Amino acid sequence: MKAFRLDELEAERAANEGAYLQFVRERNMSVGLYALDAGDLDPQQPHQQDEVYLVVSGRASITVGTETTQVGRGSVVYVPAGAAHKFHHITENLRVMVVFSPPEG
């Protein structure tokens, strides 16, 4: 078993000065914490993996392909492999748990 606390993951991510912290990597999936602050631009490019985003905190919009929706704490968004997607109009610091399948990279 592996167990994590979001506050500890956020502290580790911040200490590493990166927007993304991968904290689980297994044969069929990886899980990470992604952070964008209010007003930031999301630099993501399409990934070769399916993704599921779970918004832990914050508020923003996300566009996947040609569809846009607002997200906030508790929102879950599926992004198919290869689909263009970006968070935007980030009005509150955004913290998102990301599950990649298969693992990113």
N, CA, C and O atoms as a GROMACS GRO file, in nm:
protein
  420
    1MET      N    1   0.084  -0.118   0.000
    1MET     CA    2   0.000   0.000   0.000
    1MET      C    3   0.088   0.124   0.000
    1MET      O    4   0.196   0.126   0.059
    2LYS      N    5   0.040   0.225  -0.066
    2LYS     CA    6   0.101   0.357  -0.061
    2LYS      C    7  -0.008   0.453  -0.020
    2LYS      O    8  -0.117   0.450  -0.076
    3ALA      N    9   0.020   0.538   0.076
    3ALA     CA   10  -0.078   0.637   0.122
    3ALA      C   11  -0.011   0.774   0.126
    3ALA      O   12   0.108   0.785   0.157
    4PHE      N   13  -0.087   0.878   0.096
    4PHE     CA   14  -0.031   1.012   0.083
    4PHE      C   15  -0.124   1.113   0.147
    4PHE      O   16  -0.245   1.090   0.159
    5ARG      N   17  -0.067   1.225   0.188
    5ARG     CA   18  -0.144   1.340   0.238
    5ARG      C   19  -0.125   1.453   0.138
    5ARG      O   20  -0.012   1.486   0.100
    6LEU      N   21  -0.235   1.513   0.097
    6LEU     CA   22  -0.227   1.618  -0.002
    6LEU      C   23  -0.142   1.736   0.043
    6LEU      O   24  -0.069   1.795  -0.037
    7ASP      N   25  -0.150   1.771   0.172
    7ASP     CA   26  -0.070   1.885   0.219
    7ASP      C   27   0.080   1.855   0.208
    7ASP      O   28   0.158   1.944   0.177
    8GLU      N   29   0.119   1.731   0.234
    8GLU     CA   30   0.260   1.693   0.222
    8GLU      C   31   0.304   1.689   0.076
    8GLU      O   32   0.416   1.730   0.043
    9LEU      N   33   0.217   1.640  -0.012
    9LEU     CA   34   0.249   1.639  -0.155
    9LEU      C   35   0.264   1.781  -0.208
    9LEU      O   36   0.355   1.810  -0.286
   10GLU      N   37   0.175   1.869  -0.166
   10GLU     CA   38   0.183   2.009  -0.210
   10GLU      C   39   0.312   2.074  -0.160
   10GLU      O   40   0.375   2.149  -0.234
   11ALA      N   41   0.351   2.046  -0.037
   11ALA     CA   42   0.476   2.101   0.016
   11ALA      C   43   0.597   2.049  -0.062
   11ALA      O   44   0.689   2.125  -0.092
   12GLU      N   45   0.596   1.920  -0.096
   12GLU     CA   46   0.707   1.864  -0.174
   12GLU      C   47   0.711   1.924  -0.314
   12GLU      O   48   0.818   1.958  -0.365
   13ARG      N   49   0.593   1.938  -0.377
   13ARG     CA   50   0.587   1.999  -0.510
   13ARG      C   51   0.641   2.141  -0.506
   13ARG      O   52   0.722   2.178  -0.591
   14ALA      N   53   0.599   2.219  -0.410
   14ALA     CA   54   0.643   2.358  -0.398
   14ALA      C   55   0.793   2.366  -0.371
   14ALA      O   56   0.861   2.452  -0.426
   15ALA      N   57   0.845   2.276  -0.288
   15ALA     CA   58   0.988   2.277  -0.256
   15ALA      C   59   1.072   2.246  -0.379
   15ALA      O   60   1.185   2.294  -0.391
   16ASN      N   61   1.018   2.166  -0.471
   16ASN     CA   62   1.090   2.133  -0.594
   16ASN      C   63   1.071   2.239  -0.703
   16ASN      O   64   1.126   2.227  -0.812
   17GLU      N   65   0.992   2.341  -0.673
   17GLU     CA   66   0.970   2.456  -0.762
   17GLU      C   67   0.921   2.414  -0.900
   17GLU      O   68   0.960   2.474  -1.000
   18GLY      N   69   0.836   2.314  -0.905
   18GLY     CA   70   0.778   2.271  -1.031
   18GLY      C   71   0.627   2.270  -1.023
   18GLY      O   72   0.570   2.264  -0.914
   19ALA      N   73   0.562   2.276  -1.139
   19ALA     CA   74   0.416   2.274  -1.142
   19ALA      C   75   0.361   2.133  -1.124
   19ALA      O   76   0.244   2.117  -1.090
   20TYR      N   77   0.445   2.029  -1.146
   20TYR     CA   78   0.396   1.892  -1.142
   20TYR      C   79   0.485   1.806  -1.055
   20TYR      O   80   0.608   1.813  -1.063
   21LEU      N   81   0.423   1.724  -0.972
   21LEU     CA   82   0.494   1.628  -0.888
   21LEU      C   83   0.431   1.491  -0.910
   21LEU      O   84   0.316   1.468  -0.873
   22GLN      N   85   0.505   1.400  -0.971
   22GLN     CA   86   0.458   1.262  -0.984
   22GLN      C   87   0.488   1.191  -0.852
   22GLN      O   88   0.600   1.196  -0.802
   23PHE      N   89   0.386   1.125  -0.794
   23PHE     CA   90   0.410   1.057  -0.667
   23PHE      C   91   0.374   0.909  -0.669
   23PHE      O   92   0.398   0.839  -0.571
   24VAL      N   93   0.317   0.861  -0.778
   24VAL     CA   94   0.294   0.718  -0.798
   24VAL      C   95   0.331   0.686  -0.942
   24VAL      O   96   0.290   0.757  -1.034
   25ARG      N   97   0.407   0.579  -0.960
   25ARG     CA   98   0.436   0.530  -1.094
   25ARG      C   99   0.435   0.378  -1.089
   25ARG      O  100   0.517   0.315  -1.022
   26GLU      N  101   0.340   0.321  -1.160
   26GLU     CA  102   0.325   0.176  -1.169
   26GLU      C  103   0.321   0.137  -1.316
   26GLU      O  104   0.324   0.223  -1.404
   27ARG      N  105   0.315   0.009  -1.342
   27ARG     CA  106   0.320  -0.039  -1.479
   27ARG      C  107   0.208   0.017  -1.566
   27ARG      O  108   0.230   0.047  -1.683
   28ASN      N  109   0.087   0.031  -1.511
   28ASN     CA  110  -0.028   0.071  -1.590
   28ASN      C  111  -0.077   0.213  -1.568
   28ASN      O  112  -0.171   0.257  -1.634
   29MET      N  113  -0.015   0.285  -1.476
   29MET     CA  114  -0.063   0.420  -1.446
   29MET      C  115   0.040   0.499  -1.370
   29MET      O  116   0.132   0.443  -1.310
   30SER      N  117   0.023   0.630  -1.373
   30SER     CA  118   0.100   0.718  -1.284
   30SER      C  119   0.003   0.823  -1.231
   30SER      O  120  -0.099   0.852  -1.292
   31VAL      N  121   0.038   0.880  -1.115
   31VAL     CA  122  -0.046   0.980  -1.051
   31VAL      C  123   0.044   1.094  -1.007
   31VAL      O  124   0.153   1.073  -0.955
   32GLY      N  125  -0.004   1.216  -1.029
   32GLY     CA  126   0.072   1.333  -0.988
   32GLY      C  127  -0.017   1.446  -0.942
   32GLY      O  128  -0.140   1.440  -0.956
   33LEU      N  129   0.046   1.548  -0.887
   33LEU     CA  130  -0.022   1.669  -0.844
   33LEU      C  131   0.024   1.782  -0.933
   33LEU      O  132   0.144   1.806  -0.946
   34TYR      N  133  -0.070   1.853  -0.995
   34TYR     CA  134  -0.042   1.961  -1.089
   34TYR      C  135  -0.093   2.090  -1.027
   34TYR      O  136  -0.204   2.094  -0.973
   35ALA      N  137  -0.012   2.195  -1.035
   35ALA     CA  138  -0.048   2.322  -0.972
   35ALA      C  139  -0.033   2.437  -1.070
   35ALA      O  140   0.068   2.450  -1.139
   36LEU      N  141  -0.135   2.519  -1.076
   36LEU     CA  142  -0.132   2.644  -1.151
   36LEU      C  143  -0.192   2.751  -1.062
   36LEU      O  144  -0.299   2.731  -1.004
   37ASP      N  145  -0.124   2.864  -1.049
   37ASP     CA  146  -0.174   2.972  -0.966
   37ASP      C  147  -0.268   3.062  -1.045
   37ASP      O  148  -0.265   3.063  -1.168
   38ALA      N  149  -0.350   3.138  -0.974
   38ALA     CA  150  -0.443   3.230  -1.038
   38ALA      C  151  -0.369   3.316  -1.139
   38ALA      O  152  -0.264   3.374  -1.108
   39GLY      N  153  -0.424   3.324  -1.260
   39GLY     CA  154  -0.364   3.404  -1.366
   39GLY      C  155  -0.257   3.334  -1.448
   39GLY      O  156  -0.217   3.386  -1.552
   40ASP      N  157  -0.210   3.216  -1.404
   40ASP     CA  158  -0.107   3.143  -1.480
   40ASP      C  159  -0.162   3.097  -1.615
   40ASP      O  160  -0.282   3.083  -1.634
   41LEU      N  161  -0.069   3.074  -1.708
   41LEU     CA  162  -0.101   3.010  -1.835
   41LEU      C  163  -0.059   2.864  -1.826
   41LEU      O  164   0.048   2.833  -1.775
   42ASP      N  165  -0.144   2.775  -1.875
   42ASP     CA  166  -0.118   2.631  -1.873
   42ASP      C  167  -0.035   2.594  -1.996
   42ASP      O  168  -0.084   2.608  -2.108
   43PRO      N  169   0.089   2.547  -1.978
   43PRO     CA  170   0.175   2.517  -2.093
   43PRO      C  171   0.157   2.377  -2.151
   43PRO      O  172   0.235   2.337  -2.238
   44GLN      N  173   0.059   2.302  -2.106
   44GLN     CA  174   0.045   2.162  -2.148
   44GLN      C  175   0.030   2.147  -2.299
   44GLN      O  176  -0.027   2.232  -2.368
   45GLN      N  177   0.084   2.038  -2.348
   45GLN     CA  178   0.065   1.991  -2.484
   45GLN      C  179  -0.010   1.858  -2.474
   45GLN      O  180  -0.010   1.796  -2.368
   46PRO      N  181  -0.072   1.813  -2.583
   46PRO     CA  182  -0.141   1.683  -2.578
   46PRO      C  183  -0.046   1.572  -2.533
   46PRO      O  184   0.072   1.572  -2.567
   47HIS      N  185  -0.100   1.478  -2.457
   47HIS     CA  186  -0.024   1.365  -2.406
   47HIS      C  187  -0.060   1.239  -2.484
   47HIS      O  188  -0.166   1.233  -2.547
   48GLN      N  189   0.027   1.141  -2.479
   48GLN     CA  190   0.003   1.014  -2.547
   48GLN      C  191  -0.074   0.917  -2.459
   48GLN      O  192  -0.097   0.802  -2.498
   49GLN      N  193  -0.115   0.961  -2.341
   49GLN     CA  194  -0.186   0.876  -2.246
   49GLN      C  195  -0.325   0.934  -2.219
   49GLN      O  196  -0.347   1.055  -2.231
   50ASP      N  197  -0.418   0.846  -2.184
   50ASP     CA  198  -0.546   0.894  -2.130
   50ASP      C  199  -0.518   0.959  -1.996
   50ASP      O  200  -0.425   0.920  -1.925
   51GLU      N  201  -0.598   1.060  -1.961
   51GLU     CA  202  -0.580   1.131  -1.834
   51GLU      C  203  -0.714   1.150  -1.764
   51GLU      O  204  -0.818   1.164  -1.828
   52VAL      N  205  -0.709   1.148  -1.632
   52VAL     CA  206  -0.823   1.189  -1.551
   52VAL      C  207  -0.773   1.296  -1.455
   52VAL      O  208  -0.674   1.276  -1.385
   53TYR      N  209  -0.842   1.408  -1.453
   53TYR     CA  210  -0.811   1.518  -1.362
   53TYR      C  211  -0.916   1.521  -1.251
   53TYR      O  212  -1.036   1.514  -1.278
   54LEU      N  213  -0.871   1.530  -1.126
   54LEU     CA  214  -0.959   1.553  -1.012
   54LEU      C  215  -0.915   1.685  -0.950
   54LEU      O  216  -0.804   1.696  -0.898
   55VAL      N  217  -1.002   1.785  -0.954
   55VAL     CA  218  -0.968   1.916  -0.899
   55VAL      C  219  -0.979   1.908  -0.747
   55VAL      O  220  -1.086   1.882  -0.691
   56VAL      N  221  -0.865   1.931  -0.682
   56VAL     CA  222  -0.856   1.926  -0.536
   56VAL      C  223  -0.896   2.061  -0.477
   56VAL      O  224  -0.963   2.067  -0.374
   57SER      N  225  -0.854   2.169  -0.543
   57SER     CA  226  -0.889   2.304  -0.497
   57SER      C  227  -0.871   2.401  -0.613
   57SER      O  228  -0.803   2.372  -0.711
   58GLY      N  229  -0.936   2.517  -0.599
   58GLY     CA  230  -0.923   2.623  -0.699
   58GLY      C  231  -1.040   2.626  -0.796
   58GLY      O  232  -1.132   2.545  -0.788
   59ARG      N  233  -1.032   2.724  -0.887
   59ARG     CA  234  -1.136   2.742  -0.987
   59ARG      C  235  -1.071   2.783  -1.118
   59ARG      O  236  -0.976   2.860  -1.120
   60ALA      N  237  -1.124   2.728  -1.228
   60ALA     CA  238  -1.072   2.760  -1.361
   60ALA      C  239  -1.171   2.710  -1.465
   60ALA      O  240  -1.276   2.655  -1.432
   61SER      N  241  -1.135   2.731  -1.590
   61SER     CA  242  -1.203   2.666  -1.701
   61SER      C  243  -1.104   2.570  -1.763
   61SER      O  244  -0.983   2.588  -1.751
   62ILE      N  245  -1.156   2.466  -1.828
   62ILE     CA  246  -1.072   2.375  -1.905
   62ILE      C  247  -1.137   2.356  -2.041
   62ILE      O  248  -1.258   2.341  -2.053
   63THR      N  249  -1.053   2.357  -2.142
   63THR     CA  250  -1.098   2.327  -2.277
   63THR      C  251  -1.030   2.198  -2.321
   63THR      O  252  -0.908   2.184  -2.313
   64VAL      N  253  -1.112   2.105  -2.367
   64VAL     CA  254  -1.064   1.977  -2.421
   64VAL      C  255  -1.121   1.970  -2.562
   64VAL      O  256  -1.242   1.962  -2.581
   65GLY      N  257  -1.030   1.972  -2.662
   65GLY     CA  258  -1.077   1.979  -2.800
   65GLY      C  259  -1.151   2.109  -2.821
   65GLY      O  260  -1.091   2.217  -2.808
   66THR      N  261  -1.279   2.102  -2.852
   66THR     CA  262  -1.360   2.224  -2.874
   66THR      C  263  -1.460   2.247  -2.761
   66THR      O  264  -1.540   2.340  -2.768
   67GLU      N  265  -1.456   2.163  -2.656
   67GLU     CA  266  -1.550   2.176  -2.545
   67GLU      C  267  -1.484   2.246  -2.427
   67GLU      O  268  -1.370   2.216  -2.392
   68THR      N  269  -1.557   2.338  -2.365
   68THR     CA  270  -1.507   2.411  -2.248
   68THR      C  271  -1.607   2.397  -2.135
   68THR      O  272  -1.728   2.401  -2.155
   69THR      N  273  -1.553   2.381  -2.013
   69THR     CA  274  -1.637   2.377  -1.894
   69THR      C  275  -1.563   2.441  -1.778
   69THR      O  276  -1.440   2.446  -1.777
   70GLN      N  277  -1.636   2.490  -1.681
   70GLN     CA  278  -1.576   2.544  -1.560
   70GLN      C  279  -1.554   2.429  -1.462
   70GLN      O  280  -1.635   2.336  -1.455
   71VAL      N  281  -1.443   2.436  -1.387
   71VAL     CA  282  -1.412   2.334  -1.289
   71VAL      C  283  -1.380   2.399  -1.155
   71VAL      O  284  -1.333   2.513  -1.148
   72GLY      N  285  -1.406   2.325  -1.050
   72GLY     CA  286  -1.374   2.366  -0.915
   72GLY      C  287  -1.356   2.241  -0.831
   72GLY      O  288  -1.362   2.129  -0.882
   73ARG      N  289  -1.334   2.261  -0.702
   73ARG     CA  290  -1.311   2.149  -0.612
   73ARG      C  291  -1.414   2.038  -0.634
   73ARG      O  292  -1.535   2.063  -0.633
   74GLY      N  293  -1.364   1.916  -0.655
   74GLY     CA  294  -1.450   1.802  -0.675
   74GLY      C  295  -1.481   1.770  -0.820
   74GLY      O  296  -1.537   1.664  -0.849
   75SER      N  297  -1.445   1.859  -0.913
   75SER     CA  298  -1.469   1.831  -1.055
   75SER      C  299  -1.375   1.721  -1.104
   75SER      O  300  -1.259   1.714  -1.063
   76VAL      N  301  -1.426   1.635  -1.191
   76VAL     CA  302  -1.348   1.529  -1.252
   76VAL      C  303  -1.362   1.543  -1.404
   76VAL      O  304  -1.473   1.554  -1.456
   77VAL      N  305  -1.248   1.542  -1.474
   77VAL     CA  306  -1.247   1.559  -1.620
   77VAL      C  307  -1.162   1.448  -1.681
   77VAL      O  308  -1.049   1.425  -1.638
   78TYR      N  309  -1.218   1.380  -1.781
   78TYR     CA  310  -1.144   1.280  -1.857
   78TYR      C  311  -1.095   1.344  -1.986
   78TYR      O  312  -1.171   1.412  -2.055
   79VAL      N  313  -0.966   1.322  -2.019
   79VAL     CA  314  -0.907   1.372  -2.142
   79VAL      C  315  -0.849   1.252  -2.218
   79VAL      O  316  -0.757   1.187  -2.168
   80PRO      N  317  -0.901   1.221  -2.337
   80PRO     CA  318  -0.846   1.108  -2.411
   80PRO      C  319  -0.706   1.136  -2.464
   80PRO      O  320  -0.670   1.252  -2.489
   81ALA      N  321  -0.629   1.032  -2.482
   81ALA     CA  322  -0.492   1.044  -2.535
   81ALA      C  323  -0.494   1.124  -2.664
   81ALA      O  324  -0.580   1.102  -2.751
   82GLY      N  325  -0.399   1.216  -2.677
   82GLY     CA  326  -0.383   1.294  -2.799
   82GLY      C  327  -0.471   1.417  -2.810
   82GLY      O  328  -0.453   1.497  -2.902
   83ALA      N  329  -0.566   1.436  -2.718
   83ALA     CA  330  -0.657   1.551  -2.726
   83ALA      C  331  -0.589   1.678  -2.675
   83ALA      O  332  -0.525   1.677  -2.570
   84ALA      N  333  -0.603   1.786  -2.750
   84ALA     CA  334  -0.554   1.916  -2.704
   84ALA      C  335  -0.638   1.958  -2.583
   84ALA      O  336  -0.761   1.944  -2.584
   85HIS      N  337  -0.573   2.010  -2.480
   85HIS     CA  338  -0.644   2.052  -2.359
   85HIS      C  339  -0.562   2.153  -2.282
   85HIS      O  340  -0.439   2.147  -2.281
   86LYS      N  341  -0.631   2.246  -2.216
   86LYS     CA  342  -0.565   2.349  -2.135
   86LYS      C  343  -0.661   2.400  -2.029
   86LYS      O  344  -0.781   2.413  -2.053
   87PHE      N  345  -0.605   2.427  -1.910
   87PHE     CA  346  -0.677   2.504  -1.811
   87PHE      C  347  -0.658   2.651  -1.845
   87PHE      O  348  -0.551   2.689  -1.894
   88HIS      N  349  -0.757   2.734  -1.820
   88HIS     CA  350  -0.746   2.877  -1.848
   88HIS      C  351  -0.844   2.952  -1.759
   88HIS      O  352  -0.925   2.891  -1.689
   89HIS      N  353  -0.835   3.084  -1.762
   89HIS     CA  354  -0.918   3.167  -1.674
   89HIS      C  355  -0.914   3.114  -1.530
   89HIS      O  356  -1.016   3.092  -1.467
   90ILE      N  357  -0.791   3.096  -1.483
   90ILE     CA  358  -0.770   3.042  -1.348
   90ILE      C  359  -0.790   3.156  -1.249
   90ILE      O  360  -0.708   3.247  -1.240
   91THR      N  361  -0.900   3.150  -1.175
   91THR     CA  362  -0.936   3.260  -1.085
   91THR      C  363  -0.896   3.233  -0.940
   91THR      O  364  -0.886   3.327  -0.861
   92GLU      N  365  -0.872   3.107  -0.905
   92GLU     CA  366  -0.822   3.069  -0.773
   92GLU      C  367  -0.713   2.965  -0.794
   92GLU      O  368  -0.724   2.880  -0.883
   93ASN      N  369  -0.607   2.971  -0.713
   93ASN     CA  370  -0.497   2.875  -0.727
   93ASN      C  371  -0.552   2.734  -0.745
   93ASN      O  372  -0.633   2.686  -0.665
   94LEU      N  373  -0.507   2.668  -0.851
   94LEU     CA  374  -0.562   2.539  -0.892
   94LEU      C  375  -0.466   2.427  -0.853
   94LEU      O  376  -0.347   2.434  -0.883
   95ARG      N  377  -0.518   2.325  -0.786
   95ARG     CA  378  -0.443   2.205  -0.752
   95ARG      C  379  -0.523   2.086  -0.803
   95ARG      O  380  -0.639   2.067  -0.766
   96VAL      N  381  -0.459   2.007  -0.888
   96VAL     CA  382  -0.530   1.902  -0.959
   96VAL      C  383  -0.452   1.771  -0.947
   96VAL      O  384  -0.331   1.768  -0.973
   97MET      N  385  -0.520   1.664  -0.909
   97MET     CA  386  -0.460   1.533  -0.912
   97MET      C  387  -0.479   1.478  -1.053
   97MET      O  388  -0.589   1.484  -1.109
   98VAL      N  389  -0.371   1.425  -1.110
   98VAL     CA  390  -0.373   1.376  -1.248
   98VAL      C  391  -0.338   1.227  -1.249
   98VAL      O  392  -0.237   1.186  -1.192
   99VAL      N  393  -0.422   1.148  -1.314
   99VAL     CA  394  -0.395   1.005  -1.333
   99VAL      C  395  -0.370   0.983  -1.482
   99VAL      O  396  -0.456   1.012  -1.564
  100PHE      N  397  -0.252   0.930  -1.515
  100PHE     CA  398  -0.218   0.895  -1.653
  100PHE      C  399  -0.224   0.744  -1.667
  100PHE      O  400  -0.180   0.670  -1.578
  101SER      N  401  -0.281   0.698  -1.779
  101SER     CA  402  -0.279   0.555  -1.808
  101SER      C  403  -0.258   0.535  -1.957
  101SER      O  404  -0.339   0.581  -2.038
  102PRO      N  405  -0.150   0.465  -1.994
  102PRO     CA  406  -0.041   0.415  -1.912
  102PRO      C  407   0.040   0.531  -1.852
  102PRO      O  408   0.008   0.647  -1.877
  103PRO      N  409   0.145   0.502  -1.775
  103PRO     CA  410   0.221   0.608  -1.709
  103PRO      C  411   0.277   0.709  -1.809
  103PRO      O  412   0.314   0.674  -1.922
  104GLU      N  413   0.283   0.835  -1.766
  104GLU     CA  414   0.341   0.942  -1.848
  104GLU      C  415   0.488   0.913  -1.870
  104GLU      O  416   0.559   0.865  -1.782
  105GLY      N  417   0.534   0.944  -1.993
  105GLY     CA  418   0.676   0.933  -2.025
  105GLY      C  419   0.715   0.792  -2.044
  105GLY      O  420   0.832   0.763  -2.072
   0.00000   0.00000   0.00000
